[in-house]
Amino acid sequence: MQLTEKQLAHIETPCLVIDIEKARQNILSMQKQAEAFGCALRPHVKTHKMPFFAQMQVEAGAKGITCAKVSEAEVMVAGGLRDIFIAYPMVGDFRIRRALALLPKVDRLILAVDSVECATALNQAAANAGVRLEVRLEVDTGAKRTGIPHEQAAALAKTISALPHLDLTGIYTFKSLLYRGAPTGDSALAGQEEGRMMWDAAQAIRARGVALKDISAGSTPTGLLVAQTGLVTEIRPGTYIFYDATQQKQRVCTTDQIAAKIYATVVSCPTETYAVIDGGSKTFPTDFSGYGAVEGRDDLHLSRLSEEHGMITTDSKKIGLFVGQKLCLVPSHVCTAINMQNQVYLLEHGELRRQKVDARGMLV
């Protein structure tokens, strides 16, 4: 994505620009491949946080969507989405109360549990409301984040299945690029292990007399590889809609598939060896190694950030930039980059328009 001089003059920086056609092609490609493997696709909307893109994914064939938090789900429901999985432990009376309020507004709502405490509180709230809630049990397959340890999943599933107001219909996990509990660059190995671990967990649970329908796994790096195993029923990638520098580095995507870029203006060139842009830690993601890559200039590096300043350094003797110049950068992690924007620019058929990031900051 290279904006024309006319388009560059139109934008206010720092900003994020999304190429609609590239995003659409990424959506269609993932959908087509998931279907070819006989696997449902339930994309994670934490990447884009906009009903506009969620509707695009559902219209392409997605089974439903995945949300990170209940506040994010509220935004998606208001935007017309009707089949939602909130893939986060439903802990806290405030979360449970808000989730219950979504029930009459959707066709299907799936909630997440990973402990007896979480399940018991959900069951009691459902009993008080006179409803039955569909839940999935999160299983830890190596990320050591939320999720019951793999070897304890069957026992907890049996306990949850006995609660009268919960309907345990599936299990889910987040594993990403891990193999035998350690980071790996081999996505095939990671995906195969993920599929096998989830299948084994499901079989152990079924052996306890619990009927499971859904086995949900797969992030963007491993999603299609997990689907290819035939051992899961659903995958939940999110970043694939836009991709980013990290996915490119992991060889998950090509440069041409990256649909979201950050544009920033050079505001100062104090010396010949570095320049300063108008985007800092409030613009660029800081949760991954590196902040962003300057498109078309491998010799330039976004090497340091303060809140509102980004310092660009060079491998050469001279930076070769000038005050007022607009640079295009590929974010290292597009999900957090978008969440820092109140609005983004959408580029379609050569035209730019503004789009509100509806679920920006929805963290509850």
C-alpha distance (Angstrom), angle and dihedral (degrees) to the residues before:
residue distance angle dihedral
M1 . . .
Q2 3.78 . .
L3 3.79 115.7 .
T4 3.79 119.3 -141.1
E5 3.80 121.3 -118.3
K6 3.80 88.4 -102.6
Q7 3.81 91.6 51.9
L8 3.81 92.1 45.9
A9 3.78 89.4 53.7
H10 3.82 89.2 53.8
I11 3.81 98.7 55.7
E12 3.80 128.5 82.4
T13 3.81 113.5 -143.2
P14 2.93 146.4 -96.4
C15 3.77 89.9 40.0
L16 3.76 143.6 137.0
V17 3.81 120.8 -120.7
I18 3.81 122.3 -162.4
D19 3.79 122.6 -159.5
I20 3.81 103.2 -140.6
E21 3.80 95.9 -160.5
K22 3.81 92.8 52.6
A23 3.79 90.8 47.7
R24 3.80 90.4 49.3
Q25 3.80 91.8 50.6
N26 3.81 90.7 49.5
I27 3.81 89.8 51.2
L28 3.79 93.6 49.3
S29 3.80 93.9 44.8
M30 3.82 94.1 52.4
Q31 3.82 91.8 44.6
K32 3.80 93.4 49.7
Q33 3.80 93.6 48.7
A34 3.82 94.4 45.6
E35 3.80 89.9 51.5
A36 3.81 90.7 48.5
F37 3.81 88.0 58.9
G38 3.81 91.7 47.4
C39 3.79 91.8 -114.2
A40 3.81 129.0 133.9
L41 3.81 118.3 -123.7
R42 3.81 119.3 -140.3
P43 3.83 103.9 172.0
H44 3.77 121.5 -150.6
V45 3.81 109.5 -119.2
K46 3.82 94.8 -162.2
T47 3.81 85.5 95.4
H48 3.80 98.7 61.6
K49 3.84 102.5 14.4
M50 3.80 91.6 -159.1
P51 3.84 128.8 114.8
F52 3.81 86.3 -147.3
F53 3.81 90.4 70.2
A54 3.81 94.7 34.8
Q55 3.80 89.8 58.0
M56 3.80 89.3 48.9
Q57 3.83 89.3 54.5
V58 3.81 93.7 48.0
E59 3.80 92.4 46.5
A60 3.81 88.0 53.9
G61 3.82 89.9 57.1
A62 3.81 108.0 -84.1
K63 3.81 112.2 155.5
G64 3.78 91.7 -135.3
I65 3.79 137.3 -53.2
T66 3.79 137.7 -83.1
C67 3.80 121.8 -135.3
A68 3.79 129.1 -166.9
K69 3.80 98.6 -146.5
V70 3.79 138.7 17.2
S71 3.82 92.4 -113.8
E72 3.81 88.5 56.4
A73 3.81 89.2 50.3
E74 3.82 90.4 52.0
V75 3.80 89.8 57.2
M76 3.80 91.9 48.6
V77 3.81 92.4 49.2
A78 3.79 90.0 50.3
G79 3.79 86.0 52.4
G80 3.80 93.0 55.8
L81 3.83 103.6 -94.8
R82 3.81 113.1 142.9
D83 3.83 109.0 178.1
I84 3.79 111.4 60.5
F85 3.79 137.4 167.5
I86 3.82 114.9 -166.5
A87 3.81 100.8 -154.6
Y88 3.78 98.6 -161.8
P89 3.83 130.6 89.7
M90 3.80 106.7 -87.8
V91 3.81 94.9 -132.2
G92 3.80 122.4 153.2
D93 3.79 130.8 48.7
F94 3.82 90.4 -110.8
R95 3.81 92.3 57.0
I96 3.78 93.8 45.6
R97 3.80 92.4 47.9
R98 3.79 92.2 51.4
A99 3.81 92.4 45.4
L100 3.80 91.4 52.4
A101 3.80 89.4 51.9
L102 3.83 88.5 60.2
L103 3.82 94.7 57.0
P104 3.82 98.7 86.3
K105 3.82 90.7 45.8
V106 3.81 98.6 57.4
D107 3.78 140.1 54.0
R108 3.79 93.5 -136.0
L109 3.80 132.7 11.5
I110 3.81 121.2 -178.3
L111 3.80 120.1 -169.1
A112 3.80 129.8 -162.9
V113 3.80 131.9 -123.8
D114 3.79 133.4 174.6
S115 3.81 103.7 167.6
V116 3.79 142.7 44.1
E117 3.80 89.7 -115.4
C118 3.78 92.7 54.8
A119 3.80 93.6 45.9
T120 3.81 94.2 46.3
A121 3.81 92.9 52.2
L122 3.81 91.2 47.8
N123 3.79 91.3 48.6
Q124 3.81 92.1 51.5
A125 3.80 92.8 48.2
A126 3.80 90.4 49.2
A127 3.81 90.4 49.6
N128 3.80 91.1 50.8
A129 3.80 90.2 50.3
G130 3.80 93.8 44.7
V131 3.81 93.7 -122.2
R132 3.78 139.4 114.8
L133 3.80 118.2 -128.7
E134 3.79 127.7 -148.2
V135 3.79 111.6 -134.2
R136 3.79 140.5 179.8
L137 3.78 125.6 -152.1
E138 3.80 116.4 -129.9
V139 3.79 114.8 -135.3
D140 3.80 123.1 -161.6
T141 3.80 109.4 -130.5
G142 3.78 96.5 176.5
A143 3.82 108.8 -56.6
K144 3.82 90.8 99.0
R145 3.76 92.3 -145.5
T146 3.80 119.4 112.2
G147 3.79 117.9 -26.1
I148 3.79 136.2 89.8
P149 3.82 112.8 -87.5
H150 3.80 109.5 -91.4
E151 3.81 94.5 -115.7
Q152 3.82 92.5 52.5
A153 3.80 97.3 47.9
A154 3.81 97.6 94.1
A155 3.80 94.7 53.5
L156 3.81 93.1 47.9
A157 3.80 92.0 45.7
K158 3.81 89.6 54.4
T159 3.80 90.5 52.1
I160 3.79 93.3 48.2
S161 3.80 92.9 47.1
A162 3.81 89.1 59.8
L163 3.82 92.7 59.7
P164 3.81 105.9 102.7
H165 3.80 99.3 -143.6
L166 3.80 98.3 46.4
D167 3.78 126.5 77.8
L168 3.80 109.7 -157.5
T169 3.80 103.3 -156.3
G170 3.78 103.3 159.7
I171 3.77 154.1 -9.2
Y172 3.79 130.2 -117.2
T173 3.79 140.5 -173.3
F174 3.79 145.8 -174.4
K175 3.79 114.2 -144.4
S176 3.82 109.8 143.2
L177 3.82 118.7 177.2
L178 3.79 100.6 -8.8
Y179 3.79 129.3 124.3
R180 3.79 121.3 -173.8
G181 3.78 88.8 -10.3
A182 3.82 96.6 -55.2
P183 3.82 132.8 96.4
T184 3.79 115.0 -91.9
G185 3.76 138.4 -177.8
D186 3.79 90.9 -148.6
S187 3.80 104.0 95.4
A188 3.82 92.3 179.2
L189 3.80 92.7 58.7
A190 3.80 91.4 44.2
G191 3.81 92.5 49.5
Q192 3.78 95.0 46.7
E193 3.79 91.4 49.8
E194 3.81 91.4 47.8
G195 3.78 92.5 52.6
R196 3.80 93.1 46.6
M197 3.82 94.1 47.1
M198 3.79 92.4 50.8
W199 3.80 92.8 45.8
D200 3.81 90.6 50.4
A201 3.81 90.8 48.9
A202 3.81 91.1 49.8
Q203 3.80 92.0 49.1
A204 3.81 91.7 50.2
I205 3.80 89.6 50.5
R206 3.80 92.5 48.0
A207 3.79 89.2 50.2
R208 3.82 86.4 61.8
G209 3.80 89.4 58.8
V210 3.80 97.3 -99.6
A211 3.81 114.0 134.6
L212 3.80 110.7 -140.8
K213 3.79 123.3 -171.1
D214 3.79 103.4 177.4
I215 3.78 132.6 51.8
S216 3.80 106.4 -176.8
A217 3.81 124.6 -171.2
G218 3.77 143.7 124.8
S219 3.80 131.5 95.4
T220 3.80 122.7 -156.6
P221 3.84 96.8 -78.1
T222 3.82 94.3 48.9
G223 3.81 105.9 19.1
L224 3.78 101.1 104.0
L225 3.80 92.4 37.0
V226 3.81 90.0 54.4
A227 3.81 90.2 46.9
Q228 3.78 89.6 51.0
T229 3.81 91.1 61.0
G230 3.81 90.2 67.3
L231 3.81 88.4 -138.6
V232 3.81 98.8 108.0
T233 3.79 131.9 55.0
E234 3.81 99.4 -150.5
I235 3.81 142.1 25.5
R236 3.82 127.7 -157.3
P237 3.82 111.4 -160.6
G238 3.79 117.8 162.5
T239 3.80 113.0 170.9
Y240 3.81 92.5 57.2
I241 3.79 91.5 84.2
F242 3.83 91.1 70.2
Y243 3.84 105.9 1.9
D244 3.82 120.0 -158.6
A245 3.80 144.4 -149.7
T246 3.80 92.9 -73.9
Q247 3.80 92.8 53.6
Q248 3.80 89.3 47.9
K249 3.81 90.9 50.4
Q250 3.81 89.1 50.8
R251 3.83 88.7 51.1
V252 3.78 91.6 -119.3
C253 3.81 91.5 126.2
T254 3.78 141.9 13.3
T255 3.78 126.7 -115.8
D256 3.81 89.8 -105.5
Q257 3.81 91.9 59.0
I258 3.81 95.4 58.9
A259 3.80 105.1 107.4
A260 3.82 103.3 175.8
K261 3.80 125.1 65.1
I262 3.79 134.4 172.1
Y263 3.79 118.2 -131.4
A264 3.80 120.2 -157.4
T265 3.79 135.8 173.1
V266 3.80 125.5 -126.7
V267 3.81 103.2 -120.7
S268 3.80 99.6 173.6
C269 3.82 140.9 18.8
P270 3.81 102.4 -172.8
T271 3.82 93.2 171.5
E272 3.78 138.4 3.8
T273 3.81 90.7 -100.0
Y274 3.81 102.7 58.6
A275 3.78 144.2 21.5
V276 3.79 135.6 -161.0
I277 3.81 125.5 -132.2
D278 3.80 128.8 -161.9
G279 3.81 95.4 -111.8
G280 3.80 123.4 82.4
S281 3.80 136.7 153.9
K282 3.81 89.7 -40.4
T283 3.82 89.3 61.2
F284 3.80 108.2 30.8
P285 3.83 125.9 58.5
T286 3.79 115.1 -107.8
D287 3.81 100.2 -177.8
F288 3.82 95.4 87.0
S289 3.79 129.2 52.2
G290 3.77 107.7 -83.8
Y291 3.79 125.1 15.4
G292 3.77 104.7 -127.6
A293 3.78 143.8 -36.5
V294 3.81 123.4 -113.6
E295 3.79 105.9 -123.0
G296 3.78 114.5 -122.0
R297 3.82 94.9 5.0
D298 3.80 112.8 85.6
D299 3.81 88.9 171.2
L300 3.81 92.3 63.8
H301 3.80 124.7 80.5
L302 3.78 133.0 -170.2
S303 3.77 89.6 -138.6
R304 3.80 106.1 162.9
L305 3.80 138.7 23.1
S306 3.76 137.3 -163.9
E307 3.79 120.1 179.1
E308 3.81 97.5 -79.4
H309 3.81 102.3 9.5
G310 3.79 132.1 75.6
M311 3.80 117.6 -165.7
I312 3.80 115.6 -145.3
T313 3.81 116.4 -160.9
T314 3.78 131.4 -177.2
D315 3.80 141.3 -140.1
S316 3.79 88.0 -143.3
K317 3.78 129.9 74.2
K318 3.80 92.3 -106.3
I319 3.81 128.9 39.0
G320 3.82 93.1 -141.2
L321 3.82 94.8 -150.5
F322 3.81 130.6 118.5
V323 3.80 135.8 -151.0
G324 3.80 110.9 -88.9
Q325 3.81 94.7 25.5
K326 3.80 115.9 135.1
L327 3.80 117.5 -136.8
C328 3.80 129.8 -161.6
L329 3.80 116.1 -140.3
V330 3.80 132.1 -176.9
P331 3.85 110.1 -135.1
S332 3.78 117.8 -127.1
H333 3.82 91.1 -136.5
V334 3.77 115.2 20.9
C335 3.83 96.3 -169.8
T336 3.80 95.2 64.7
A337 3.82 91.5 37.7
I338 3.80 91.5 59.1
N339 3.81 93.0 45.2
M340 3.82 88.7 61.3
Q341 3.81 92.3 58.0
N342 3.80 124.4 83.5
Q343 3.79 87.7 -161.4
V344 3.78 139.4 3.6
Y345 3.79 134.7 -155.6
L346 3.79 117.9 -111.3
L347 3.80 116.0 -151.3
E348 3.80 114.8 -155.3
H349 3.81 129.9 156.3
G350 3.79 89.4 -9.9
E351 3.80 93.5 -55.9
L352 3.80 127.3 113.3
R353 3.78 123.7 -146.9
R354 3.79 133.6 169.4
Q355 3.79 121.8 -110.1
K356 3.80 125.1 -170.1
V357 3.81 115.9 -126.0
D358 3.80 90.7 -130.4
A359 3.82 98.9 -168.8
R360 3.79 96.1 38.5
G361 3.82 109.6 143.7
M362 3.82 93.4 7.8
L363 3.80 95.6 145.0
V364 3.83 104.3 146.9
